Amino acid sequence: MTGIAFKSANELAAMIRGKEIGCAELLDLYLARMERYNPALNAIVATDMPRAKTRAAAADAALAKHQSWGPLHGVPMTVKDSHRVAGMPTSWGEPALKDNIASSDGLTVQRWLNAGVTLFGKTNIPRQLSDLQSWNEIYGTTNNPWDLTKTPGGSSGGAAAAVAAGLTAIEMGSDIASSIRNPAHFCNLYGHKPTWGICPSLGHGPFENYSITDISCVGPIARSAGDLETGLTIMAGPDEIDAQGYRLELPPSRRQEIDAFKIALMDDHPLAPVDDEVRTLLHELADWLGRQGAVVDDDAGPEFDIEDAARTYNLMVSAVMNGRAEDRTFAANLERANAAAGKSGVVAEMQRGAVLYHREWLLLNEKRHRMRWQWHEFFKTYDVMLCPVVCTAAFEHDPVPPLERLKTINGERYPAMTDIFWAGISGLFYLPASVAPIGFTKTGLPVGVQIIAPQYNDRTAIQFAKLLESGYHAFTPPPGFD
């Protein structure tokens, strides 16, 4: 039965339809694995087993009557704590919200349920979703199943750890600064940050916030690239108001086979140096792609100043992440911003971005959109850009706050927030980006590649991930979880 736990969500749905396994039986399998393995991982932090068991039994009964609830009928699923699920806590890792119980499901949660899943739990996050590791005062630390001394990433770290360890079939995370992408990279998984705005965020938050958050996206994390496509199809599309005026029609993948792709490769940058082992794996991938007949160009990029783009992202993403700060927090942010005046670097820029004037934001937004059009021109020649997800493989748990933390890259110490440079390349400009695993470091830690595609060409990024999965490197379970 262990092999079943690591199958893709699509494979599990096919097994259910083919009567190879029952919905309640499959749920019990994952609940047993959760009981056995979750204490060491601390990935799943809240459950609603009575409701899940009732739904699984109803899914079996419906199937017996030849009724289908959707493409993932009866498939067990967890979601990141940041998504509202009726009757379950939604804390965002904030101690003051420990007992905050959602009164209704978020819109994307509703869409997963409408697709037939059996939702049984929620997964861990960092406080306020503001870290590349997953720890908070309510639920504690989540560990990486590939090495329990390492982080599984953040902020969707619990989601990735649960999927990688075979505790759940599929997950829904969120991403503003690599929060889907770095956990997928750290845990040997597939993840997709959609084109901004195509998956509604209504219900992503502890309260009923209705405004759309800049840069932030919700998207799937899975053991298979095919599951990314299924998850995107389930989640994407306008909300009830917007659906009155438009519908979403994502184009098919630009290319179907590797040898038809024209690929740009960006493997390093002085602002965000990349670990030598990660770069080696990226170059091994590029060599393989070339042998398959793809065109790979390691000296191509959009016609704008990448350093200027990084500064713009640092300011704008910090403005978003601090936009709902309490008055006392804003006052502290203002002191830090004043102290950072005139300083350069990712930390100083994020400190200043936390208190941006609206006029400053508007000027940055105009700059962002000029660069976005230059990305558009670039993608008239290239189909995808490949680049690192973050600078290194998974790192050891570190309690130092993110803006104060340092990390080691090739023997040198850098601000830990250096990592988000690679998130901003796509995130600031609304571009979709998939992550696919491509190998392991010498110590056995997973490494992924970020696949950036043109705006609304999500299926191109996912198709490329599928081709890597079938021909180059696929998910394998971490040792010790079989």
CORRAJO-V353588 format. One line per field, one symbol per residue. psi: psi as a letter, one per 20 degrees, with the letter a starting at -180 (. if undefined). burial: # if it has 16 or more other C-alpha atoms within 10 Angstrom, else .. Layout:
# CORRAJO-V353588
psi=???
burial=???
This chain:
# CORRAJO-V353588
psi=hghhhjqrhggghhhghjkhqqghggghghhghghghhhhhlgpiqqmgghghggghhgggghhjkppiahkojpqqrqqhippppiqqnhkjohijhjoppirqrghgghghhiiqopirqqqrrpjklqjrnprigibppqpihoiiqqjaqilghggggghjkirhrqoarphlkigghhgghjkrpqporppihoqjojnqhrmpiqppqhqqqrqprjqhhhggggghghqqqahghihhrqpnpqrphqhqgiiqopqpoirqhhmqpphhghghhhhggggghhijqppojkqrqlrohhhggggggghhhggijhkqrghghghhhghghhjpiqrqhgghhghhikpqhggggghhggghghhhhggggjhhqgqpprrgahraqrqpoipqgiiqqqpoliqpqphihhighhhggghjjqqpqpqqjaqrhjjpqprqpoprqpjlhhgghgghghhghifprpqqqqik.
burial=...##############...###########.##..##..#######....##.###.##..#....#..###############..#######.....###..#########.######################.##########..##########################################################.....####################.######.............###..#..########..#####.###.##..##..##...####...#....#..##############.......#..##.##..#.....###########....#..##..#..##..##.##..################....##..##.#....###########################....#########################...###.##..#.
